[in-house]
């Protein structure tokens, strides 16, 4: 069975249609699954991806144990609750939902990305390089993300999460850090993953490692050894070259070589980049064309309409930009 692509998303966000359409377009032979709720089931249908409700995978011994031991641990400046929802608890819970879904559907290896990740090329050709590993890491190496070899890895991770919530000296140390050094932080699933990786030592590898001239983006707004440029509002972003065959390249600062990108983690990136990426993907052909001189490629930033480049609307990331791109996004689909 081909390794499916799993996303989890609570409710609706304006970028989610672009993420789902990109995953579907780049991977027509894979199942793309959105684990979500009533507010995104119709969107999943419109984007031709499978929808599964969180509520249908919210039971079992592991998740019951989590509900019994979970407590919010955060600094005074961290805000866990958004619209009445404890988001820290949700980022833990999504892994329990995923685990239950994997077992119910008898899925082995799979891909999982945050729901603001644009997948711009097929994933199947990349799977061979990760076969020696239990999973890959993203988020500067502190989160379980990307390729996962099977549900056993997730099950072991969940058991570590529940164990940590019973480890009082560990939790007390977390709280002291938040009280004394990092008041804007909280104990999340990422910190639990670091404990799982460091204590259980599953074989893992960074997803953004460059292999055979190909890589996955860790954060589009963070350098990670790749050349940067600036958005109209002055914010740094990776310099993404757009090739004539509909693909995306960045430049490795260490070697000067062009690196073909398979995905972009869009956390903290402005909304208007999503439709630009999807629009460029619409010109993608199956065959890989020879890359022209990287310096001659138009960049993602150069495609931002000139009349918006110095406008207050872009600087504020206001509504005018999404409205302008609505027609372009529709054309890209």
C-alpha positions in Angstrom: 0.0 0.0 0.0 1.3 3.4 -0.9 2.2 5.5 2.1 -0.7 8.0 2.5 -0.3 11.7 3.5 -2.0 12.7 6.7 -2.9 16.2 7.8 -4.7 17.2 11.0 -6.6 20.4 11.3 -9.0 21.9 13.8 -11.7 24.0 12.1 -11.0 26.1 9.0 -8.1 28.3 8.0 -7.9 30.4 4.7 -4.6 28.6 3.7 -6.0 25.1 4.1 -7.6 24.8 0.6 -4.2 25.6 -1.0 -2.4 23.0 1.2 -4.9 20.3 0.3 -4.9 21.1 -3.4 -1.1 21.2 -3.5 -0.8 17.8 -1.9 -3.5 16.3 -4.2 -1.9 17.8 -7.3 1.6 16.7 -6.5 0.6 13.2 -5.4 -2.3 12.0 -7.6 -1.5 8.3 -6.8 -1.5 8.7 -3.0 -4.3 8.9 -0.6 -4.4 12.3 1.1 -6.2 12.3 4.4 -7.5 15.2 6.5 -8.3 14.3 10.1 -10.6 17.1 11.2 -14.1 18.1 12.2 -17.4 19.3 10.8 -16.0 22.7 9.8 -13.6 21.2 7.2 -15.4 18.1 5.9 -16.9 19.9 3.0 -13.5 21.4 2.1 -12.0 18.0 2.0 -14.6 16.8 -0.4 -14.1 19.8 -2.7 -10.3 19.1 -2.7 -10.8 15.4 -3.4 -9.1 14.2 -0.2 -10.3 11.7 2.3 -11.9 13.2 5.5 -12.0 11.5 8.9 -13.5 12.9 12.0 -11.3 13.3 15.1 -14.3 12.1 17.2 -14.2 8.7 15.5 -10.7 8.1 16.7 -10.9 9.6 20.1 -11.0 6.5 22.2 -8.8 3.7 23.4 -6.5 2.8 26.2 -3.7 5.2 25.2 -5.9 8.3 24.8 -7.9 7.5 28.0 -4.6 7.4 29.9 -3.6 10.8 28.4 -6.9 12.5 29.4 -6.3 11.2 33.0 -2.8 12.5 33.3 -2.7 15.7 31.1 -2.2 19.1 32.7 -1.3 22.4 31.2 2.3 23.5 32.0 3.2 26.9 30.7 4.8 30.2 31.4 2.9 33.3 32.4 3.1 34.8 29.0 2.0 31.7 27.0 -1.6 31.6 25.9 -2.7 28.0 25.5 -6.4 28.8 25.0 -7.7 30.1 21.7 -11.4 30.5 21.2 -11.9 28.4 24.3 -9.8 25.5 23.0 -6.7 24.3 24.8 -4.3 24.2 21.8 -1.5 22.6 23.8 -3.7 19.7 24.6 -4.8 19.5 21.0 -1.3 19.2 19.6 -0.8 16.2 21.9 -4.2 14.7 21.0 -3.6 14.8 17.3 -1.0 12.1 17.6 -3.5 9.9 19.5 -6.0 10.4 16.7 -3.4 9.6 14.1 -2.4 6.4 16.0 -6.0 5.2 16.2 -6.6 6.0 12.5 -3.5 4.1 11.5 -4.6 1.0 13.4 -8.2 1.2 12.2 -7.1 1.6 8.6 -4.2 -0.9 8.9 -1.7 1.7 7.6 2.0 1.1 8.0 4.3 3.8 6.7 2.9 7.2 6.1 3.7 10.9 5.8 2.5 13.6 8.2 3.0 17.3 7.9 1.6 20.4 9.7 -1.4 21.7 7.9 0.4 24.8 6.7 2.9 22.7 4.6 2.8 23.0 0.8 3.8 19.7 -0.8 5.0 20.6 -4.3 6.4 17.3 -5.7 5.6 13.6 -5.5 6.7 12.0 -2.2 6.9 8.4 -3.3 10.3 8.9 -5.1 11.7 10.2 -1.8 10.7 7.3 0.4 13.7 5.1 -0.3 16.1 7.4 1.4 14.2 7.2 4.6 13.8 3.4 4.8 16.7 3.0 7.4 14.9 5.3 9.8 12.0 5.1 12.2 10.9 8.6 11.3 12.1 12.1 10.3 12.4 15.3 12.2 11.4 18.8 11.4 10.9 22.1 13.3 14.7 22.6 13.7 14.9 18.9 14.7 12.4 19.1 17.6 9.2 17.5 16.2 8.1 14.3 14.7 7.2 15.2 11.1 7.5 14.0 7.6 8.1 10.3 7.0 7.0 7.7 9.7 7.8 4.1 9.2 4.7 2.7 11.0 2.3 2.9 13.9 4.7 1.2 16.3 6.8 4.4 16.3 3.7 6.5 17.1 2.6 4.1 19.8 6.0 4.3 21.5 5.9 8.1 21.3 2.4 8.1 22.9 3.6 5.9 25.7 6.5 8.3 26.3 4.0 11.3 26.4 1.9 9.6 29.1 5.0 8.6 31.0 6.3 12.1 31.1 3.1 13.4 32.5 3.6 11.1 35.5 7.3 12.1 35.9 7.0 14.8 38.6 10.6 15.9 38.7 10.7 16.3 34.9 7.5 18.4 34.9 8.7 20.5 37.8 11.9 21.3 35.8 9.8 22.3 32.8 7.8 24.7 35.0 10.9 26.2 36.6 12.3 27.0 33.1 9.0 28.7 32.1 8.9 30.7 35.3 12.5 31.8 35.3 13.7 31.9 31.7 11.0 31.3 29.1 7.7 32.8 30.2 6.3 32.5 26.6 6.8 28.8 26.3 4.8 25.7 27.3 5.4 21.9 27.6 4.2 20.7 24.2 4.3 17.6 22.1 7.6 18.9 20.6 9.4 18.7 24.0 7.9 15.3 24.5 9.3 14.2 21.2 12.8 15.4 22.2 12.5 13.3 25.4 11.3 10.3 23.3 14.2 10.7 20.8 16.9 11.2 23.4 15.8 8.5 25.8 14.4 5.8 23.5 16.9 6.6 20.7 14.8 5.6 17.6 16.8 6.0 14.4 15.8 9.5 13.1 17.1 12.0 10.6 16.4 15.6 9.8 13.8 15.9 6.9 15.6 18.9 5.5 18.9 17.1 4.9 20.0 17.6 1.3 20.3 14.2 -0.5 21.2 14.0 -4.2 20.4 17.7 -4.7 16.9 17.4 -3.2 15.5 18.6 0.2 12.4 19.4 2.2 12.0 22.9 3.6 12.0 23.2 7.4 10.6 26.7 7.6 10.4 29.0 4.6 11.1 32.1 6.7 14.3 30.6 8.3 17.6 30.2 6.5 18.8 26.7 7.3 21.8 27.1 5.1 19.8 28.2 2.0 19.9 31.7 0.4 17.4 34.2 1.6 15.7 37.3 0.1 13.1 39.7 1.5 9.3 40.1 1.2 7.9 43.5 0.5 7.4 44.0 4.2 11.1 43.4 4.9 10.6 39.9 6.4 13.2 37.4 5.3 12.1 34.4 3.3 14.0 31.7 1.3 15.0 32.7 -2.2 12.8 30.2 -4.1 13.6 30.0 -7.8 10.8 29.0 -10.1 11.9 26.8 -13.0 10.2 26.6 -16.4 9.0 23.0 -15.6 6.9 24.1 -12.6 9.4 23.1 -9.9 11.1 25.0 -7.1 14.7 25.5 -6.3 16.8 27.1 -3.5 20.6 27.7 -3.3 22.8 25.9 -0.8 25.0 28.6 0.7 27.8 26.1 1.5 28.2 24.8 -2.0 26.4 27.3 -4.3 24.4 24.4 -5.8 20.8 24.5 -6.6 18.6 22.3 -4.4 15.2 21.0 -5.7 12.5 21.5 -3.0 9.8 18.9 -2.3 7.8 20.9 0.3 7.6 24.2 2.0 6.7 24.7 5.7 4.8 28.0 5.6 4.6 28.7 9.3 4.8 32.5 9.9 4.7 33.1 6.1 2.1 35.6 4.6 -1.0 34.1 3.1 -0.4 35.5 -0.4 2.5 33.1 -0.9 0.2 30.0 -0.9 -1.7 30.8 -4.1 1.6 31.8 -5.8 3.1 28.4 -5.0 0.0 26.6 -6.2 -0.2 28.7 -9.4 3.4 27.8 -10.3 2.7 24.1 -9.6 0.0 24.2 -12.3 2.7 24.3 -14.9 4.5 21.2 -13.6 5.2 18.4 -16.0 6.0 14.8 -15.1 9.5 14.8 -16.6 12.3 16.7 -14.8 13.7 19.4 -17.1 17.4 20.4 -17.0 17.8 23.4 -14.7 18.7 26.7 -16.3 21.1 29.0 -14.5 19.7 29.5 -11.0 20.4 33.2 -11.0 18.2 33.7 -14.1 15.2 32.0 -12.5 12.3 34.3 -11.4 11.8 34.0 -7.7 8.7 33.5 -5.6 9.0 37.1 -4.3 9.3 38.5 -7.8 5.9 37.1 -8.6 4.1 39.3 -6.0 2.2 41.8 -8.1 4.1 45.0 -8.4 1.2 47.3 -7.4 1.2 45.6 -4.0 4.9 45.5 -3.2 5.0 48.8 -1.4 1.5 48.9 -0.2 0.3 49.1 3.3 -2.0 46.2 2.6 0.9 43.8 2.1 2.8 45.2 5.1 -0.3 44.5 7.2 -1.0 41.3 5.4 -4.5 42.6 5.1 -7.6 41.4 3.2 -6.9 43.1 0.0 -4.2 40.6 -1.0 -6.3 37.5 -0.5 -9.1 39.1 -2.5 -6.7 39.9 -5.4 -5.4 36.3 -5.5 -8.7 34.6 -5.3 -9.1 34.5 -9.1 -5.5 33.4 -9.6 -5.9 30.6 -7.1 -9.1 29.4 -8.9 -7.2 29.5 -12.2 -4.4 27.4 -10.7 -6.7 24.6 -9.7 
